[in-house]
């Protein structure tokens, strides 16, 4: 999958846990690109975005060789 398609694919089409998807819906994140617009330090300050969800996101990005897209 190319990077642009990866970034714009709806989160509901990705293998995230129901909790992660609910948090994203609450935060109005519709795709990975919208999440990755923010530095990790900002994401972890958002209500509902826990370190557990950060790990879930990191593992998913790692599986797709895209961890380098995370901003710190």
HUBELWO-V16061 format. One record per residue. N is the residue number from 1. SS is DSSP state (A for helix, B for strand, O for the rest). PHI is phi in degrees with one decimal (999 if undefined). PSI is psi in whole degrees, 0 to 359 (* if undefined). Layout:
n: <N | N>
ss: <SS | SS>
phi: <PHI | PHI>
psi: <PSI | PSI>
This chain:
n: <1 | 2 | 3 | 4 | 5 | 6 | 7 | 8 | 9 | 10 | 11 | 12 | 13 | 14 | 15 | 16 | 17 | 18 | 19 | 20 | 21 | 22 | 23 | 24 | 25 | 26 | 27 | 28 | 29 | 30 | 31 | 32 | 33 | 34 | 35 | 36 | 37 | 38 | 39 | 40 | 41 | 42 | 43 | 44 | 45 | 46 | 47 | 48 | 49 | 50 | 51 | 52 | 53 | 54 | 55 | 56 | 57 | 58 | 59 | 60 | 61 | 62 | 63 | 64 | 65 | 66 | 67 | 68 | 69 | 70 | 71 | 72>
ss: <O | O | A | A | A | A | A | A | O | B | A | A | A | O | O | O | O | A | A | A | A | A | A | A | A | A | O | O | O | O | B | A | A | A | A | A | O | O | B | A | A | A | A | O | O | O | O | O | O | O | A | A | A | A | A | A | A | A | A | A | A | A | A | O | O | O | A | A | A | O | B | O>
phi: <999 | -76.0 | -62.4 | -62.9 | -64.0 | -57.5 | -71.3 | -106.1 | -66.7 | -55.7 | -57.8 | -65.9 | -93.3 | -111.5 | -82.8 | -89.6 | -66.2 | -56.7 | -63.1 | -62.5 | -65.5 | -64.2 | -62.2 | -65.2 | -63.6 | -60.8 | -85.6 | 66.2 | -84.9 | -103.5 | -152.9 | -60.6 | -57.0 | -68.1 | -70.8 | -75.4 | -68.0 | -106.5 | -66.0 | -55.4 | -59.5 | -74.0 | -56.3 | -68.5 | -90.7 | -72.3 | -58.2 | 95.7 | -89.8 | -92.9 | -61.5 | -60.7 | -69.5 | -60.1 | -62.2 | -62.3 | -63.2 | -59.6 | -62.6 | -65.8 | -64.7 | -61.7 | -58.9 | -101.6 | 55.3 | -129.0 | -58.5 | -63.0 | -76.1 | -67.3 | -101.4 | -119.0>
psi: <132 | 162 | 319 | 316 | 318 | 316 | 334 | 356 | 132 | 141 | 328 | 344 | 6 | 156 | 52 | 157 | 157 | 322 | 317 | 316 | 321 | 318 | 318 | 320 | 317 | 321 | 0 | 28 | 124 | 339 | 171 | 322 | 321 | 327 | 316 | 356 | 340 | 144 | 150 | 320 | 325 | 316 | 317 | 346 | 348 | 139 | 122 | 342 | 98 | 169 | 327 | 317 | 326 | 315 | 320 | 316 | 314 | 314 | 320 | 316 | 319 | 317 | 329 | 13 | 41 | 22 | 331 | 346 | 343 | 138 | 137 | *>
